[in-house]
Amino acid sequence: VIFQDLSRCHYGSCVLDLLQFIFTSVDLQVRNNFMADFVCSVYYDNFVKTVQSISSKIVIFSQNDFINEFNKNIMYGFFFSTEIHTFLYLEADEKYEKNILALVRDVLQFMMCATNI
């Protein structure tokens, strides 16, 4: 990570960073096929291991709380990524439409999945 401009820095939940990463940097097919697995197990499990390796005294929220926070903030990731995609694909209408529709699909899919957890 290289900070070029601190005007957009933010101190907050790791969920917001994860949402930005998933919706701006992960391939559409990978996100569609594996987002729930990635968020609900892979990311959370590695996050817990990393935090505990730093200090076992740090209180970590439960996996269920993590998933609920992800689901509660998923629209943040959606709106952040639509802004990025609008800037990147302004000239390429077909690619823009494909990316926006994929974002909507993935948000709705995760929200439906999270209600069943």
C-alpha positions, -999 to +999 in steps of 0.1 A: +000+000+000+013+034-009-004+065+004-004+092-022-031+114-008-044+114+027-075+133+019-094+100+013-080+081+043-104+065+067-101+049+101-128+023+106-139-013+102-119-038+082-152-047+065-152-014+046-117-022+033-128-057+023-159-044+005-137-019-015-113-047-024-140-072-034-160-048-055-131-031-073-103-056-076-117-092-077-126-106-111-164-107-118-165-145-122-144-151-091-166-127-071-198-143-084-187-179-076-168-174-044-177-142-026-198-158+002-171-184+008-144-159+008-161-135+032-177-161+055-146-183+060-114-176+041-111-139+050-125-141+085-104-171+095-072-154+082-082-122+099-086-139+133-052-158+129-034-126+120-049-105+149-042-133+174-006-136+161-002-099+170-018-102+204-040-128+220-055-101+242-073-083+214-110-090+214-122-102+180-159-100+169-176-133+161-179-146+126-216-141+127-211-104+138-186-100+110-210-114+084-238-092+097-215-061+095-205-071+059-241-075+050-251-042+067-224-023+048-226-040+015-242-010-002-212+010+008-191-014-013-216-012-041-217+026-043-180+029-039-174+006-068-201+021-090-182+054-087-149+037-096-165+018-125-182+049-138-148+067-139-130+037-155-155+027-181-172+059-190-164+055-226-170+017-228-208+014-224-209-024-228-182-031-202-197-005-178-231-022-181-216-056-176-198-045-145-227-027-129-251-056-135-225-080-120-222-057-089-260-057-085-261-095-089-234-101-064-248-077-038-282-093-040-268-128-040-247-121-008-276-104+009-299-134+003-271-158+014-264-138+046-301-139+057-298-177+057-268-178+080 
